[in-house]
Amino acid sequence: MSTHNGKGHEGHKPEEIDVSQGYEQSDVRATGIVVFLTAMSIFVAVVGLLAYGVGKALDTWMAKTDPKPNHWSKTVNIRELGNMPSDPEIQKQVAELVQQFPMPRLQTDDGMSDLAVLHQHEDLLLDHYTWVDQSKGTVRIPIDRAMELLAQQGLPVAPAESLPPLMTGDSRPTITEPLTDGFARTGYEQEQARSRGAAARQQQ
């Protein structure tokens, strides 16, 4: 293993650099740069020719495989047609036609407004007294009142069901806690509620 001790190998003297001038005195060797640029130019030219040849071959193959033009296919310059004028009568007819489309129709928004309206209708049913059948005097009570009555009277006792015997290794399923309350606000409605609360606090 060779070591560098400042004296150099036998018969070899380190090149002495004159630093008295304070700058590099020899010129840059441009041979490597010229070779690199020449090779890069040749490479770019070859790749360009290959890409052009592949493109022409694909165009020729697609022209052969495309069907021949007939009276059903015709090339039209749409720039000559110009822009369609905005006629209110035509727009009205289009709106009437859209309303006649069969269900389900595509929504014009992300559906958040429909969910908000649905939850508003649910809130009306959950928080107010509403008629179920006015002729029979059947009334739907608010959910808070229903919970109070349920806490006072308890749930009706259902008759015992005759369950089939368990198979070997089976066990009865048990529910330790409720899974969900069945109702949740969307992110859109939560943002609307926060904005309304912030506006109310500013007014106060």
C-alpha positions in Angstrom: 0.0 0.0 0.0 1.5 3.3 -1.1 1.7 6.2 1.2 2.2 9.9 0.5 5.0 11.4 2.6 5.6 14.6 0.7 8.7 13.2 -1.0 6.8 11.3 -3.8 7.7 8.0 -5.4 11.2 7.2 -6.4 12.0 8.7 -9.8 8.9 10.9 -9.8 8.9 14.5 -8.8 5.6 16.4 -8.1 4.7 19.1 -10.5 5.6 22.5 -9.2 3.0 25.2 -9.6 4.0 28.8 -9.8 1.6 30.8 -7.7 3.6 34.0 -7.8 1.4 35.5 -10.5 -1.8 34.9 -8.6 -3.8 33.4 -11.5 -3.8 30.4 -13.9 -1.2 30.9 -16.5 -2.1 28.0 -18.8 -5.1 28.1 -21.2 -8.2 25.9 -20.9 -8.1 22.8 -23.1 -11.1 23.1 -25.4 -10.7 19.6 -27.0 -12.9 17.9 -24.5 -15.6 20.5 -24.8 -15.6 20.4 -28.6 -15.8 16.6 -28.6 -18.7 16.7 -26.1 -20.7 19.3 -28.1 -20.1 17.4 -31.4 -21.3 14.1 -29.9 -24.3 15.8 -28.4 -25.2 17.4 -31.7 -24.9 14.1 -33.6 -27.1 12.4 -30.9 -29.8 15.1 -31.1 -29.8 14.9 -34.9 -30.1 11.1 -34.9 -32.9 11.1 -32.4 -34.7 13.8 -34.4 -34.5 11.8 -37.6 -35.7 8.6 -35.8 -38.7 10.5 -34.3 -39.5 12.0 -37.7 -39.3 8.6 -39.3 -41.5 6.9 -36.7 -44.1 9.7 -37.0 -44.3 9.4 -40.8 -44.6 5.6 -40.4 -47.5 6.0 -38.0 -49.2 8.6 -40.2 -49.0 6.2 -43.2 -50.3 3.3 -41.2 -53.2 5.3 -39.8 -54.1 6.6 -43.2 -54.3 3.1 -44.5 -56.4 1.8 -41.6 -58.9 4.7 -41.6 -62.1 4.1 -43.6 -62.6 5.9 -46.8 -64.6 9.2 -46.6 -68.3 9.0 -47.5 -71.3 11.2 -47.4 -71.7 10.7 -43.6 -68.2 12.0 -42.9 -67.4 15.5 -44.1 -64.7 17.9 -42.9 -66.2 21.3 -42.0 -64.3 24.5 -41.2 -66.1 25.6 -38.0 -64.4 29.0 -38.2 -66.6 29.8 -41.3 -69.8 29.1 -39.2 -68.9 31.8 -36.7 -70.3 32.0 -33.1 -73.9 31.0 -32.5 -75.9 34.1 -31.5 -77.3 34.1 -27.9 -81.1 34.0 -28.5 -83.2 34.2 -25.3 -86.0 32.2 -27.0 -83.6 29.4 -27.9 -82.2 29.4 -24.3 -85.8 29.2 -23.0 -86.5 26.2 -25.3 -83.3 24.5 -24.2 -84.3 25.0 -20.5 -87.7 23.5 -21.2 -86.1 20.5 -22.9 -83.8 20.0 -20.0 -86.7 19.8 -17.7 -88.2 17.0 -19.8 -85.1 14.8 -19.5 -85.9 11.5 -17.8 -84.7 11.0 -14.2 -82.2 10.9 -12.8 -80.7 14.1 -14.2 -77.2 15.2 -13.8 -76.7 17.7 -11.0 -75.4 21.2 -11.9 -73.5 21.5 -8.6 -71.7 19.3 -6.2 -74.9 18.2 -4.4 -74.1 20.0 -1.1 -77.2 22.3 -1.5 -79.5 19.3 -2.0 -78.1 17.7 1.2 -78.6 20.9 3.1 -82.2 21.1 1.9 -82.7 17.5 2.9 -81.3 18.1 6.4 -83.6 21.1 6.8 -86.6 19.0 6.0 -85.3 16.4 8.5 -84.9 19.1 11.1 -88.5 20.2 10.6 -89.7 16.7 11.3 -87.3 16.1 14.2 -87.8 19.4 16.1 -91.5 20.2 15.5 -95.0 18.6 15.9 -96.3 17.5 12.5 -99.4 15.7 11.4 -99.1 12.0 10.3 -102.9 11.5 9.7 -105.1 14.5 10.6 -108.3 12.5 10.2 -107.2 9.9 12.8 -105.5 12.5 15.0 -102.0 11.0 14.6 -99.3 13.4 15.4 -95.5 13.1 15.0 -93.8 14.5 18.1 -90.3 16.1 18.3 -87.4 13.8 19.0 -86.6 15.5 22.3 -90.1 14.9 23.6 -90.0 11.4 22.4 -86.7 10.8 24.3 -88.3 12.2 27.5 -91.3 9.9 27.2 -89.0 7.0 26.4 -86.9 7.7 29.5 -90.1 7.9 31.7 -92.0 4.9 30.3 -89.2 2.7 29.0 -89.2 0.6 26.0 -92.0 -1.9 25.4 -91.0 -5.5 26.2 -90.9 -7.7 23.2 -92.0 -11.3 23.5 -89.2 -13.8 23.8 -88.1 -15.3 20.5 -87.4 -18.9 20.1 -83.9 -19.0 18.7 -82.4 -22.1 17.0 -79.7 -23.9 18.9 -76.2 -22.7 18.3 -73.8 -24.7 16.2 -70.6 -26.1 17.8 -68.2 -23.3 18.5 -70.7 -20.5 17.9 -71.7 -17.8 20.4 -74.5 -15.2 20.7 -73.5 -11.8 19.3 -73.5 -9.0 21.9 -73.5 -5.2 21.4 -71.6 -3.4 24.0 -72.2 0.2 22.8 -74.3 2.0 20.1 -72.6 2.2 16.8 -74.0 5.6 15.6 -76.9 7.9 16.2 -77.8 7.8 12.5 -77.4 11.5 11.7 -74.4 13.5 10.8 -73.8 17.0 9.4 -71.9 17.4 6.2 -68.7 19.5 6.0 -70.6 22.1 4.0 -73.3 22.4 6.7 -70.8 22.6 9.5 -69.0 25.5 7.7 -72.3 27.3 7.2 -73.2 26.9 10.9 -69.7 28.2 11.9 -70.1 31.2 9.6 -73.6 32.0 11.0 -72.2 31.7 14.6 -69.3 34.0 13.8 -71.7 36.6 12.2 -74.0 36.4 15.3 -71.1 37.0 17.6 -69.9 40.0 15.6 -73.4 41.5 15.8 -73.5 41.1 19.5 
